[in-house]
Amino acid sequence: MSHQDNITQEELEAFDRTARGGRLDMQSDAARLGIIRSLLDALPASPAAPSLVFRRPGGTVECVPIDERVTIGRGRDCEIRFEDRLGLSRRHFSVVAEAGRFFVEDHASSNGTTLAGLVGRIAREELHECDLIRAGGIIFLFVRPGPADG
């Protein structure tokens, strides 16, 4: 992975303004696309199942498939755990699958969860391909590969 594949501070700040401002403009769209590309380019292969893709503090990009539910936070019972990330609650948010649809649910976290394109913190929102979720200063990319052509 080259240095250019890392998300820049400028891109993070632009995403943060987008998440808090609730409106995407061309500059924010470019930053959002840059974040998506940076995360996907760092993976060895495209995800084959609905997944969350994220960069751990320190630079490692991970891809975690979502079966029925994936919970993110500092707690030991979380599938995606960041024990030293004080901006995250013990059980910060989950992504859940319900009847072929996916939802992000905040667990009344102290610092909230945001979804690019929406104003303020969310409680529960449906996810769509390439949605960006932000919690505790970490950006999570939701990917949902379509059915293979054949």
N, C-alpha and C positions, 0 to 999 in steps of 0.2 A: 504494500500500500504506500503510495507516495504522499508527501506532505499535502498536496493539493486535494487529496481525498478527505481530509479532515474538515469538519464543520468549522467555519471561522467564527470569531466572536461577533463580527458584523452580521452574519447570517442568524446567529442565535438571538441577537438583539432585534433584528427585523421580525423574526418569528414571534418573539415576545410582544412586540408592538401589535402585530397582527392578532395574536391570541387575545390580548387585552382590549384592542380597539374594535374587534368584531367586523372589520371590513378588509377585504383583500384589494390591494392596488397592484399595479404592475411591478413595483419594486418588491412588495411583499410576496407576490407570486413567484418572482425570480428567486427570492431567498428560500421560499418553501420548496420550490423545485430543486434548488441546490442542496438542501438538506436531504430530500428524498434520494437524489442521485448519490450523494455522499454515502448514505447508509447502505443503499442497495449495491453500489460498486464495491463496498468493502466485504461483501459476502462472497464466499467461494462459489455459490450457486443460487439461483433464484428460489425462493421458498416454494414448496410444492403444496402447502396447506395454508389455511388462514393462520397468520402469525403476527407477533409483535417484533419489530426490529428496533434496536436501540444501541447507543454507544455508552459503555460503562465509563465512569470517570477513569481516566488513564488511557482511553482510546480504543479498547477492544469492542468490536461490534458483535452483537449476539442476535440470534433469531430464535424465538421461542414459539413453537406451534400452539395454537389454541384449540383444545378439544371442546370441553364444555365450559370451563372457567379458568382464567389465569388471574391471580391476585398479585398486586405489586405493592411493596412497602418495605419497612424495616423489620417487621416481625418474622419470627422463625417459621410461621405457618404460611408464608408467602412463597409462591412459585418463583417469582422474580424478586430477589431480595437485595436491598442496598442497606446493610446494617449501619453504615457510617454516614448516611445521607440524612442530616437532621431536617432538611426541608420536606422529607417524606414522613407521613404518619406510619404507625406500625402496620396498619392495613389501609393503604391510601386509596387505591381504586382497583377495580376488577374489569376485565373484559369477559363478557358472557355470551355464549351462543344459545339462541332460542329460535327453534323452528326455521333454521337456515339463515337467520339474521344475527348480527353481532351488535352488542351494546357496550358502551363504556359507562360504568357506574362509580361515582365517587362515594366513599364510605364516610361521609361527614368529616373529611380530613381537615386538619388545621389550616393548611395553606391552599386547599382547593386543587381542582383539576380543570384544565382548560382544553378546548378543542378548537383548532384553527378555524377561523371563519365565524365563530360564535362569540357573543359578548359575554364576558365574565365567566365565573365558575359554572360548571355544569353539575347536575345531579345524576342524570341518566340521559344519554343520547345514543341514537343509532349510529353505527360506524359504516363508512363507505371506503372503498379502495383508496389507499394512499392518504387517509386521514392522519393528521399529526396530533398527538395527545401530549400535553405538557404537564408534568407534576414534579415537584421538588427540584426544578431546574434541569430535568432530564426530558428529552424529546423521544417519544415512542412513535414509530411508524406502523400503522395497521396495514397489512397487505392481505389481499384475498385473491389468490390466483383464480382465474376463470377455468372452466372445463377445457381439457385438451381437445384440439380439433382432431377429428378422425372420422 
